[in-house]
């Protein structure tokens, strides 16, 4: 499966942004999907994941209550709605796909989100 993340940009603190991850290739609905991010000078970290049908989601504590992950299997697309953004949310955001939980084999190219204070 090929993944392409989009939607990044510059946003003010307190604002919102929605990221998209478009998938092509094998059946999108067969993958667990996740969002990760990597801030400048830091290691990549988990942000959120969603199961095959979208009925189960899981978030990192740092984004819980502010970010919402979702997917539309009819459009082969996953989303990350980010609200109440903080400067510490500034990072390159990556989408990834897994066939087995926590084993993400396929990665998108990343999209940069910059939150200004």
N, CA, C and O atoms as a printed pandas DataFrame, in Angstrom:
     atom_number atom_name residue_name chain_id  residue_number  x_coord  y_coord  z_coord
0              1         N          UNK        A               1    0.845   -1.182    0.000
1              2        CA          UNK        A               1    0.000    0.000    0.000
2              3         C          UNK        A               1    0.888    1.243    0.000
3              4         O          UNK        A               1    1.909    1.291    0.687
4              5         N          UNK        A               2    0.489    2.235   -0.771
5              6        CA          UNK        A               2    1.217    3.505   -0.794
6              7         C          UNK        A               2    0.389    4.546   -0.040
7              8         O          UNK        A               2   -0.832    4.616   -0.180
8              9         N          UNK        A               3    1.086    5.350    0.758
9             10        CA          UNK        A               3    0.406    6.329    1.601
10            11         C          UNK        A               3    0.911    7.729    1.293
11            12         O          UNK        A               3    2.104    7.936    1.069
12            13         N          UNK        A               4    0.002    8.678    1.283
13            14        CA          UNK        A               4    0.381   10.067    1.055
14            15         C          UNK        A               4   -0.338   10.939    2.064
15            16         O          UNK        A               4   -1.565   11.039    2.053
16            17         N          UNK        A               5    0.434   11.572    2.936
17            18        CA          UNK        A               5   -0.125   12.477    3.930
18            19         C          UNK        A               5   -0.175   13.891    3.374
19            20         O          UNK        A               5    0.688   14.299    2.597
20            21         N          UNK        A               6   -1.187   14.622    3.781
21            22        CA          UNK        A               6   -1.328   16.015    3.350
22            23         C          UNK        A               6   -2.096   16.789    4.400
23            24         O          UNK        A               6   -2.667   16.215    5.326
24            25         N          UNK        A               7   -2.101   18.128    4.237
25            26        CA          UNK        A               7   -2.875   18.958    5.134
26            27         C          UNK        A               7   -2.064   19.774    6.115
27            28         O          UNK        A               7   -2.618   20.586    6.856
28            29         N          UNK        A               8   -0.770   19.571    6.128
29            30        CA          UNK        A               8    0.069   20.328    7.036
30            31         C          UNK        A               8    0.139   21.795    6.652
31            32         O          UNK        A               8   -0.297   22.195    5.573
32            33         N          UNK        A               9    0.697   22.588    7.556
33            34        CA          UNK        A               9    0.835   24.011    7.315
34            35         C          UNK        A               9    1.076   24.759    8.597
35            36         O          UNK        A               9    1.349   24.165    9.640
36            37         N          UNK        A              10    0.972   26.068    8.514
37            38        CA          UNK        A              10    1.190   26.939    9.671
38            39         C          UNK        A              10   -0.151   27.284   10.301
39            40         O          UNK        A              10   -1.086   27.686    9.609
40            41         N          UNK        A              11   -0.239   27.126   11.612
41            42        CA          UNK        A              11   -1.476   27.436   12.332
42            43         C          UNK        A              11   -1.114   28.088   13.656
43            44         O          UNK        A              11   -0.077   27.786   14.247
44            45         N          UNK        A              12   -1.969   28.976   14.111
45            46        CA          UNK        A              12   -1.725   29.630   15.393
46            47         C          UNK        A              12   -2.129   28.724   16.545
47            48         O          UNK        A              12   -3.003   27.868   16.411
48            49         N          UNK        A              13   -1.477   28.932   17.669
49            50        CA          UNK        A              13   -1.829   28.173   18.869
50            51         C          UNK        A              13   -3.311   28.359   19.177
51            52         O          UNK        A              13   -3.852   29.462   19.095
52            53         N          UNK        A              14   -3.946   27.253   19.531
53            54        CA          UNK        A              14   -5.377   27.277   19.788
54            55         C          UNK        A              14   -6.216   26.964   18.572
55            56         O          UNK        A              14   -7.422   26.738   18.682
56            57         N          UNK        A              15   -5.595   26.950   17.434
57            58        CA          UNK        A              15   -6.298   26.693   16.189
58            59         C          UNK        A              15   -6.465   25.214   15.890
59            60         O          UNK        A              15   -6.126   24.352   16.701
60            61         N          UNK        A              16   -6.997   24.942   14.702
61            62        CA          UNK        A              16   -7.272   23.580   14.281
62            63         C          UNK        A              16   -6.685   23.302   12.903
63            64         O          UNK        A              16   -6.424   24.206   12.110
64            65         N          UNK        A              17   -6.492   22.031   12.660
65            66        CA          UNK        A              17   -5.977   21.598   11.369
66            67         C          UNK        A              17   -6.432   20.171   11.162
67            68         O          UNK        A              17   -6.511   19.400   12.119
68            69         N          UNK        A              18   -6.737   19.801    9.902
69            70        CA          UNK        A              18   -7.074   18.419    9.607
70            71         C          UNK        A              18   -6.082   17.841    8.617
71            72         O          UNK        A              18   -5.876   18.383    7.531
72            73         N          UNK        A              19   -5.478   16.749    9.002
73            74        CA          UNK        A              19   -4.565   16.032    8.129
74            75         C          UNK        A              19   -5.315   14.895    7.455
75            76         O          UNK        A              19   -6.266   14.341    8.007
76            77         N          UNK        A              20   -4.871   14.562    6.253
77            78        CA          UNK        A              20   -5.425   13.445    5.514
78            79         C          UNK        A              20   -4.312   12.495    5.118
79            80         O          UNK        A              20   -3.165   12.903    4.937
80            81         N          UNK        A              21   -4.657   11.245    4.987
81            82        CA          UNK        A              21   -3.721   10.233    4.516
82            83         C          UNK        A              21   -4.448    9.398    3.471
83            84         O          UNK        A              21   -5.337    8.612    3.798
84            85         N          UNK        A              22   -4.063    9.575    2.223
85            86        CA          UNK        A              22   -4.684    8.841    1.128
86            87         C          UNK        A              22   -3.887    7.582    0.842
87            88         O          UNK        A              22   -2.659    7.615    0.764
88            89         N          UNK        A              23   -4.595    6.473    0.686
89            90        CA          UNK        A              23   -3.941    5.185    0.460
90            91         C          UNK        A              23   -4.296    4.641   -0.911
91            92         O          UNK        A              23   -5.405    4.831   -1.412
92            93         N          UNK        A              24   -3.334    3.964   -1.501
93            94        CA          UNK        A              24   -3.579    3.277   -2.764
94            95         C          UNK        A              24   -2.889    1.930   -2.703
95            96         O          UNK        A              24   -2.008    1.713   -1.871
96            97         N          UNK        A              25   -3.277    1.053   -3.557
97            98        CA          UNK        A              25   -2.685   -0.271   -3.538
98            99         C          UNK        A              25   -3.645   -1.308   -2.981
99           100         O          UNK        A              25   -4.806   -1.376   -3.384
100          101         N          UNK        A              26   -3.143   -2.124   -2.038
101          102        CA          UNK        A              26   -3.975   -3.171   -1.465
102          103         C          UNK        A              26   -5.157   -2.589   -0.707
103          104         O          UNK        A              26   -5.190   -1.391   -0.426
104          105         N          UNK        A              27   -6.110   -3.422   -0.382
105          106        CA          UNK        A              27   -7.351   -3.004    0.252
106          107         C          UNK        A              27   -7.090   -2.221    1.533
107          108         O          UNK        A              27   -6.522   -2.741    2.493
108          109         N          UNK        A              28   -7.513   -0.974    1.525
109          110        CA          UNK        A              28   -7.257   -0.064    2.646
110          111         C          UNK        A              28   -7.874   -0.586    3.933
111          112         O          UNK        A              28   -7.278   -0.474    5.004
112          113         N          UNK        A              29   -9.060   -1.152    3.829
113          114        CA          UNK        A              29   -9.777   -1.575    5.030
114          115         C          UNK        A              29   -9.126   -2.759    5.739
115          116         O          UNK        A              29   -9.543   -3.114    6.842
116          117         N          UNK        A              30   -8.128   -3.367    5.141
117          118        CA          UNK        A              30   -7.455   -4.493    5.783
118          119         C          UNK        A              30   -6.334   -4.051    6.712
119          120         O          UNK        A              30   -5.687   -4.885    7.346
120          121         N          UNK        A              31   -6.097   -2.734    6.798
121          122        CA          UNK        A              31   -4.989   -2.217    7.594
122          123         C          UNK        A              31   -5.446   -1.490    8.845
123          124         O          UNK        A              31   -6.436   -0.757    8.840
124          125         N          UNK        A              32   -4.699   -1.713    9.914
125          126        CA          UNK        A              32   -4.744   -0.810   11.048
126          127         C          UNK        A              32   -3.945    0.425   10.622
127          128         O          UNK        A              32   -2.863    0.305   10.048
128          129         N          UNK        A              33   -4.483    1.599   10.907
129          130        CA          UNK        A              33   -3.829    2.829   10.481
130          131         C          UNK        A              33   -3.411    3.657   11.689
131          132         O          UNK        A              33   -4.085    3.667   12.719
132          133         N          UNK        A              34   -2.291    4.346   11.541
133          134        CA          UNK        A              34   -1.805    5.156   12.645
134          135         C          UNK        A              34   -1.201    6.470   12.180
135          136         O          UNK        A              34   -0.796    6.618   11.027
136          137         N          UNK        A              35   -1.152    7.411   13.099
137          138        CA          UNK        A              35   -0.445    8.674   12.906
138          139         C          UNK        A              35    0.712    8.732   13.897
139          140         O          UNK        A              35    0.581    8.357   15.062
140          141         N          UNK        A              36    1.822    9.203   13.407
141          142        CA          UNK        A              36    3.008    9.424   14.217
142          143         C          UNK        A              36    3.507   10.833   13.932
143          144         O          UNK        A              36    3.093   11.463   12.958
144          145         N          UNK        A              37    4.393   11.320   14.781
145          146        CA          UNK        A              37    4.980   12.635   14.514
146          147         C          UNK        A              37    6.422   12.665   15.000
147          148         O          UNK        A              37    6.821   11.912   15.888
148          149         N          UNK        A              38    7.183   13.556   14.391
149          150        CA          UNK        A              38    8.573   13.743   14.797
150          151         C          UNK        A              38    8.868   15.233   14.846
151          152         O          UNK        A              38    8.856   15.923   13.827
152          153         N          UNK        A              39    9.131   15.707   16.050
153          154        CA          UNK        A              39    9.470   17.105   16.256
154          155         C          UNK        A              39   10.959   17.304   15.995
155          156         O          UNK        A              39   11.731   16.348   16.064
156          157         N          UNK        A              40   11.368   18.527   15.699
157          158        CA          UNK        A              40   12.787   18.795   15.439
158          159         C          UNK        A              40   13.666   18.349   16.604
159          160         O          UNK        A              40   13.422   18.719   17.752
160          161         N          UNK        A              41   14.668   17.567   16.305
161          162        CA          UNK        A              41   15.595   17.114   17.323
162          163         C          UNK        A              41   15.083   16.028   18.237
163          164         O          UNK        A              41   15.747   15.666   19.208
164          165         N          UNK        A              42   13.904   15.501   17.939
165          166        CA          UNK        A              42   13.327   14.457   18.794
166          167         C          UNK        A              42   13.053   13.196   17.987
167          168         O          UNK        A              42   13.058   13.203   16.756
168          169         N          UNK        A              43   12.816   12.116   18.719
169          170        CA          UNK        A              43   12.492   10.863   18.065
170          171         C          UNK        A              43   11.023   10.861   17.632
171          172         O          UNK        A              43   10.195   11.603   18.161
172          173         N          UNK        A              44   10.739   10.023   16.677
173          174        CA          UNK        A              44    9.358    9.865   16.224
174          175         C          UNK        A              44    8.518    9.274   17.350
175          176         O          UNK        A              44    8.972    8.383   18.068
176          177         N          UNK        A              45    7.301    9.769   17.501
177          178        CA          UNK        A              45    6.425    9.270   18.556
178          179         C          UNK        A              45    5.047    8.956   18.005
179          180         O          UNK        A              45    4.598    9.534   17.015
180          181         N          UNK        A              46    4.396    8.027   18.674
181          182        CA          UNK        A              46    3.039    7.618   18.326
182          183         C          UNK        A              46    2.057    8.736   18.683
183          184         O          UNK        A              46    2.201    9.400   19.709
184          185         N          UNK        A              47    1.063    8.930   17.823
185          186        CA          UNK        A              47    0.029    9.920   18.087
186          187         C          UNK        A              47   -1.343    9.252   18.284
187          188         O          UNK        A              47   -2.013    9.480   19.291
188          189         N          UNK        A              48   -1.745    8.432   17.314
189          190        CA          UNK        A              48   -3.071    7.818   17.391
190          191         C          UNK        A              48   -3.146    6.647   16.422
191          192         O          UNK        A              48   -2.384    6.575   15.459
192          193         N          UNK        A              49   -4.079    5.726   16.689
193          194        CA          UNK        A              49   -4.305    4.645   15.746
194          195         C          UNK        A              49   -5.798    4.338   15.686
195          196         O          UNK        A              49   -6.569    4.702   16.574
196          197         N          UNK        A              50   -6.175    3.657   14.609
197          198        CA          UNK        A              50   -7.569    3.313   14.394
198          199         C          UNK        A              50   -7.611    1.927   13.768
199          200         O          UNK        A              50   -6.777    1.592   12.927
200          201         N          UNK        A              51   -8.595    1.115   14.183
201          202        CA          UNK        A              51   -8.634   -0.256   13.690
202          203         C          UNK        A              51   -9.273   -0.307   12.305
203          204         O          UNK        A              51   -9.626    0.720   11.726
204          205         N          UNK        A              52   -9.412   -1.517   11.794
205          206        CA          UNK        A              52   -9.821   -1.700   10.414
206          207         C          UNK        A              52  -11.134   -1.014   10.080
207          208         O          UNK        A              52  -11.249   -0.347    9.052
208          209         N          UNK        A              53  -12.116   -1.176   10.943
209          210        CA          UNK        A              53  -13.439   -0.637   10.645
210          211         C          UNK        A              53  -13.678    0.754   11.194
211          212         O          UNK        A              53  -14.694    1.381   10.893
212          213         N          UNK        A              54  -12.743    1.239   11.999
213          214        CA          UNK        A              54  -12.887    2.565   12.576
214          215         C          UNK        A              54  -13.598    2.594   13.912
215          216         O          UNK        A              54  -13.819    3.666   14.476
216          217         N          UNK        A              55  -13.959    1.427   14.425
217          218        CA          UNK        A              55  -14.709    1.405   15.668
218          219         C          UNK        A              55  -13.870    1.470   16.918
219          220         O          UNK        A              55  -14.401    1.648   18.014
220          221         N          UNK        A              56  -12.564    1.329   16.771
221          222        CA          UNK        A              56  -11.683    1.370   17.930
222          223         C          UNK        A              56  -10.535    2.323   17.648
223          224         O          UNK        A              56   -9.876    2.237   16.611
224          225         N          UNK        A              57  -10.307    3.234   18.587
225          226        CA          UNK        A              57   -9.226    4.199   18.441
226          227         C          UNK        A              57   -8.408    4.261   19.724
227          228         O          UNK        A              57   -8.869    3.869   20.796
228          229         N          UNK        A              58   -7.205    4.753   19.590
229          230        CA          UNK        A              58   -6.317    4.868   20.747
230          231         C          UNK        A              58   -5.421    6.077   20.520
231          232         O          UNK        A              58   -4.956    6.323   19.407
232          233         N          UNK        A              59   -5.182    6.843   21.616
233          234        CA          UNK        A              59   -4.431    8.089   21.494
234          235         C          UNK        A              59   -3.290    8.156   22.498
235          236         O          UNK        A              59   -3.352    7.578   23.584
236          237         N          UNK        A              60   -2.263    8.868   22.110
237          238        CA          UNK        A              60   -1.223    9.223   23.067
238          239         C          UNK        A              60   -1.819   10.205   24.076
239          240         O          UNK        A              60   -2.694   11.002   23.738
240          241         N          UNK        A              61   -1.342   10.138   25.301
241          242        CA          UNK        A              61   -1.867   11.019   26.348
242          243         C          UNK        A              61   -1.722   12.491   25.979
243          244         O          UNK        A              61   -2.554   13.316   26.357
244          245         N          UNK        A              62   -0.675   12.816   25.248
245          246        CA          UNK        A              62   -0.381   14.209   24.922
246          247         C          UNK        A              62   -1.418   14.830   23.990
247          248         O          UNK        A              62   -1.517   16.055   23.913
248          249         N          UNK        A              63   -2.194   14.004   23.279
249          250        CA          UNK        A              63   -3.166   14.533   22.320
250          251         C          UNK        A              63   -4.598   14.146   22.669
251          252         O          UNK        A              63   -5.538   14.614   22.025
252          253         N          UNK        A              64   -4.772   13.308   23.667
253          254        CA          UNK        A              64   -6.102   12.837   24.021
254          255         C          UNK        A              64   -7.008   14.001   24.364
255          256         O          UNK        A              64   -6.634   14.891   25.128
256          257         N          UNK        A              65   -8.206   13.988   23.792
257          258        CA          UNK        A              65   -9.164   15.058   24.027
258          259         C          UNK        A              65   -9.027   16.226   23.077
259          260         O          UNK        A              65   -9.911   17.080   23.016
260          261         N          UNK        A              66   -7.930   16.279   22.330
261          262        CA          UNK        A              66   -7.715   17.373   21.372
262          263         C          UNK        A              66   -7.707   16.881   19.927
263          264         O          UNK        A              66   -8.160   17.585   19.025
264          265         N          UNK        A              67   -7.195   15.682   19.711
265          266        CA          UNK        A              67   -7.087   15.116   18.368
266          267         C          UNK        A              67   -8.116   13.998   18.200
267          268         O          UNK        A              67   -8.453   13.291   19.150
268          269         N          UNK        A              68   -8.604   13.858   16.970
269          270        CA          UNK        A              68   -9.527   12.778   16.642
270          271         C          UNK        A              68   -9.088   12.093   15.359
271          272         O          UNK        A              68   -8.930   12.735   14.321
272          273         N          UNK        A              69   -8.893   10.786   15.441
273          274        CA          UNK        A              69   -8.524   10.005   14.268
274          275         C          UNK        A              69   -9.785    9.373   13.702
275          276         O          UNK        A              69  -10.665    8.945   14.449
276          277         N          UNK        A              70   -9.867    9.316   12.386
277          278        CA          UNK        A              70  -11.018    8.690   11.740
278          279         C          UNK        A              70  -10.582    8.152   10.386
279          280         O          UNK        A              70   -9.481    8.441    9.917
280          281         N          UNK        A              71  -11.443    7.378    9.772
281          282        CA          UNK        A              71  -11.130    6.838    8.446
282          283         C          UNK        A              71  -12.410    6.677    7.655
283          284         O          UNK        A              71  -13.490    6.484    8.212
284          285         N          UNK        A              72  -12.266    6.760    6.356
285          286        CA          UNK        A              72  -13.371    6.517    5.430
286          287         C          UNK        A              72  -12.886    5.451    4.455
287          288         O          UNK        A              72  -12.166    5.750    3.503
288          289         N          UNK        A              73  -13.282    4.216    4.697
289          290        CA          UNK        A              73  -12.802    3.114    3.863
290          291         C          UNK        A              73  -13.347    3.186    2.435
291          292         O          UNK        A              73  -12.778    2.577    1.529
292          293         N          UNK        A              74  -14.421    3.910    2.228
293          294        CA          UNK        A              74  -14.951    4.062    0.869
294          295         C          UNK        A              74  -14.085    5.009    0.045
295          296         O          UNK        A              74  -14.110    4.981   -1.185
296          297         N          UNK        A              75  -13.310    5.859    0.751
297          298        CA          UNK        A              75  -12.431    6.812    0.070
298          299         C          UNK        A              75  -10.957    6.463    0.247
299          300         O          UNK        A              75  -10.082    7.201   -0.205
300          301         N          UNK        A              76  -10.684    5.339    0.905
301          302        CA          UNK        A              76   -9.294    4.932    1.166
302          303         C          UNK        A              76   -8.500    6.059    1.824
303          304         O          UNK        A              76   -7.359    6.330    1.449
304          305         N          UNK        A              77   -9.109    6.697    2.791
305          306        CA          UNK        A              77   -8.487    7.853    3.415
306          307         C          UNK        A              77   -8.658    7.833    4.921
307          308         O          UNK        A              77   -9.710    7.462    5.442
308          309         N          UNK        A              78   -7.606    8.239    5.606
309          310        CA          UNK        A              78   -7.628    8.401    7.052
310          311         C          UNK        A              78   -7.435    9.880    7.362
311          312         O          UNK        A              78   -6.833   10.619    6.583
312          313         N          UNK        A              79   -7.954   10.297    8.510
313          314        CA          UNK        A              79   -7.877   11.705    8.877
314          315         C          UNK        A              79   -7.362   11.868   10.304
315          316         O          UNK        A              79   -7.458   10.958   11.127
316          317         N          UNK        A              80   -6.821   13.036   10.572
317          318        CA          UNK        A              80   -6.479   13.413   11.943
318          319         C          UNK        A              80   -6.951   14.845   12.135
319          320         O          UNK        A              80   -6.343   15.785   11.623
320          321         N          UNK        A              81   -8.036   15.000   12.876
321          322        CA          UNK        A              81   -8.536   16.324   13.212
322          323         C          UNK        A              81   -7.815   16.796   14.466
323          324         O          UNK        A              81   -7.895   16.160   15.517
324          325         N          UNK        A              82   -7.122   17.898   14.350
325          326        CA          UNK        A              82   -6.323   18.415   15.454
326          327         C          UNK        A              82   -6.918   19.748   15.915
327          328         O          UNK        A              82   -6.972   20.712   15.151
328          329         N          UNK        A              83   -7.354   19.788   17.145
329          330        CA          UNK        A              83   -7.936   20.993   17.731
330          331         C          UNK        A              83   -7.081   21.472   18.899
331          332         O          UNK        A              83   -6.249   20.730   19.422
332          333         N          UNK        A              84   -7.296   22.709   19.293
333          334        CA          UNK        A              84   -6.566   23.290   20.434
334          335         C          UNK        A              84   -5.071   23.056   20.302
335          336         O          UNK        A              84   -4.414   22.618   21.246
336          337         N          UNK        A              85   -4.551   23.345   19.153
337          338        CA          UNK        A              85   -3.142   23.070   18.881
338          339         C          UNK        A              85   -2.223   23.908   19.757
339          340         O          UNK        A              85   -2.520   25.054   20.096
340          341         N          UNK        A              86   -1.105   23.302   20.111
341          342        CA          UNK        A              86   -0.101   23.932   20.959
342          343         C          UNK        A              86    1.225   23.990   20.202
343          344         O          UNK        A              86    1.445   23.199   19.284
344          345         N          UNK        A              87    2.096   24.900   20.570
345          346        CA          UNK        A              87    3.411   24.951   19.901
346          347         C          UNK        A              87    4.155   23.620   19.973
347          348         O          UNK        A              87    4.898   23.274   19.055
348          349         N          UNK        A              88    3.962   22.880   21.049
349          350        CA          UNK        A              88    4.637   21.587   21.171
350          351         C          UNK        A              88    4.076   20.511   20.248
351          352         O          UNK        A              88    4.618   19.407   20.186
352          353         N          UNK        A              89    2.999   20.818   19.532
353          354        CA          UNK        A              89    2.482   19.906   18.517
354          355         C          UNK        A              89    3.221   20.072   17.188
355          356         O          UNK        A              89    2.996   19.303   16.253
356          357         N          UNK        A              90    4.093   21.063   17.103
357          358        CA          UNK        A              90    4.870   21.273   15.885
358          359         C          UNK        A              90    5.725   20.046   15.584
359          360         O          UNK        A              90    6.518   19.608   16.417
360          361         N          UNK        A              91    5.554   19.500   14.387
361          362        CA          UNK        A              91    6.257   18.277   14.009
362          363         C          UNK        A              91    5.917   17.925   12.569
363          364         O          UNK        A              91    4.998   18.482   11.968
364          365         N          UNK        A              92    6.678   16.993   12.041
365          366        CA          UNK        A              92    6.297   16.337   10.798
366          367         C          UNK        A              92    5.408   15.161   11.181
367          368         O          UNK        A              92    5.789   14.318   11.994
368          369         N          UNK        A              93    4.244   15.114   10.597
369          370        CA          UNK        A              93    3.265   14.065   10.894
370          371         C          UNK        A              93    3.284   13.018    9.781
371          372         O          UNK        A              93    3.226   13.339    8.594
372          373         N          UNK        A              94    3.368   11.766   10.202
373          374        CA          UNK        A              94    3.424   10.640    9.280
374          375         C          UNK        A              94    2.213    9.743    9.485
375          376         O          UNK        A              94    1.752    9.544   10.609
376          377         N          UNK        A              95    1.709    9.208    8.390
377          378        CA          UNK        A              95    0.708    8.160    8.513
378          379         C          UNK        A              95    1.366    6.823    8.186
379          380         O          UNK        A              95    2.332    6.750    7.426
380          381         N          UNK        A              96    0.819    5.785    8.775
381          382        CA          UNK        A              96    1.398    4.465    8.617
382          383         C          UNK        A              96    0.313    3.404    8.646
383          384         O          UNK        A              96   -0.773    3.614    9.186
384          385         N          UNK        A              97    0.634    2.249    8.049
385          386        CA          UNK        A              97   -0.327    1.152    7.969
386          387         C          UNK        A              97    0.292   -0.125    8.514
387          388         O          UNK        A              97    1.476   -0.398    8.318
388          389         N          UNK        A              98   -0.529   -0.891    9.197
389          390        CA          UNK        A              98   -0.069   -2.145    9.790
390          391         C          UNK        A              98   -1.092   -3.239    9.534
391          392         O          UNK        A              98   -2.298   -2.994    9.515
392          393         N          UNK        A              99   -0.581   -4.463    9.337
393          394        CA          UNK        A              99   -1.478   -5.614    9.239
394          395         C          UNK        A              99   -1.610   -6.321   10.567
395          396         O          UNK        A              99   -2.570   -7.054   10.807
396          397         N          UNK        A             100   -0.623   -6.090   11.437
397          398        CA          UNK        A             100   -0.629   -6.625   12.791
398          399         C          UNK        A             100   -0.426   -5.452   13.730
399          400         O          UNK        A             100    0.361   -4.551   13.439
400          401         N          UNK        A             101   -1.119   -5.456   14.839
401          402        CA          UNK        A             101   -1.055   -4.327   15.771
402          403         C          UNK        A             101    0.392   -3.965   16.099
403          404         O          UNK        A             101    1.210   -4.827   16.422
404          405         N          UNK        A             102    0.687   -2.663   16.009
405          406        CA          UNK        A             102    1.984   -2.077   16.370
406          407         C          UNK        A             102    3.122   -2.433   15.427
407          408         O          UNK        A             102    4.264   -2.041   15.667
408          409         N          UNK        A             103    2.835   -3.161   14.368
409          410        CA          UNK        A             103    3.879   -3.473   13.390
410          411         C          UNK        A             103    3.578   -2.718   12.102
411          412         O          UNK        A             103    3.001   -3.262   11.160
412          413         N          UNK        A             104    3.979   -1.460   12.087
413          414        CA          UNK        A             104    3.688   -0.593   10.946
414          415         C          UNK        A             104    4.738   -0.813    9.865
415          416         O          UNK        A             104    5.918   -0.520   10.053
416          417         N          UNK        A             105    4.289   -1.328    8.744
417          418        CA          UNK        A             105    5.211   -1.682    7.668
418          419         C          UNK        A             105    5.262   -0.628    6.573
419          420         O          UNK        A             105    6.262   -0.521    5.862
420          421         N          UNK        A             106    4.206    0.145    6.430
421          422        CA          UNK        A             106    4.106    1.092    5.331
422          423         C          UNK        A             106    3.962    2.510    5.886
423          424         O          UNK        A             106    3.186    2.762    6.808
424          425         N          UNK        A             107    4.735    3.431    5.294
425          426        CA          UNK        A             107    4.773    4.799    5.807
426          427         C          UNK        A             107    4.583    5.808    4.679
427          428         O          UNK        A             107    5.043    5.603    3.556
428          429         N          UNK        A             108    3.901    6.888    4.998
429          430        CA          UNK        A             108    3.794    8.004    4.081
430          431         C          UNK        A             108    4.999    8.920    4.222
431          432         O          UNK        A             108    5.877    8.676    5.050
432          433         N          UNK        A             109    5.042    9.955    3.428
433          434        CA          UNK        A             109    6.221   10.813    3.368
434          435         C          UNK        A             109    6.241   11.891    4.443
435          436         O          UNK        A             109    7.282   12.515    4.653
436          437         N          UNK        A             110    5.137   12.130    5.124
437          438        CA          UNK        A             110    5.106   13.133    6.182
438          439         C          UNK        A             110    4.621   14.479    5.695
439          440         O          UNK        A             110    4.837   14.867    4.547
440          441         N          UNK        A             111    3.956   15.184    6.603
441          442        CA          UNK        A             111    3.493   16.536    6.316
442          443         C          UNK        A             111    3.775   17.396    7.545
443          444         O          UNK        A             111    3.496   16.991    8.674
444          445         N          UNK        A             112    4.328   18.582    7.318
445          446        CA          UNK        A             112    4.795   19.423    8.415
446          447         C          UNK        A             112    3.664   20.293    8.955
447          448         O          UNK        A             112    2.974   20.984    8.205
448          449         N          UNK        A             113    3.494   20.243   10.258
449          450        CA          UNK        A             113    2.560   21.121   10.962
450          451         C          UNK        A             113    3.375   22.025   11.874
451          452         O          UNK        A             113    4.141   21.546   12.711
452          453         N          UNK        A             114    3.212   23.313   11.714
453          454        CA          UNK        A             114    3.916   24.280   12.540
454          455         C          UNK        A             114    2.891   25.106   13.298
455          456         O          UNK        A             114    2.027   25.744   12.696
456          457         N          UNK        A             115    2.989   25.093   14.620
457          458        CA          UNK        A             115    2.052   25.833   15.462
458          459         C          UNK        A             115    2.792   27.008   16.069
459          460         O          UNK        A             115    3.749   26.831   16.823
460          461         N          UNK        A             116    2.349   28.192   15.739
461          462        CA          UNK        A             116    3.004   29.398   16.250
462          463         C          UNK        A             116    2.330   29.876   17.531
463          464         O          UNK        A             116    1.118   29.747   17.704
464          465         N          UNK        A             117    3.141   30.429   18.419
465          466        CA          UNK        A             117    2.626   30.892   19.714
466          467         C          UNK        A             117    2.179   32.334   19.645
467          468         O          UNK        A             117    1.718   32.886   20.644
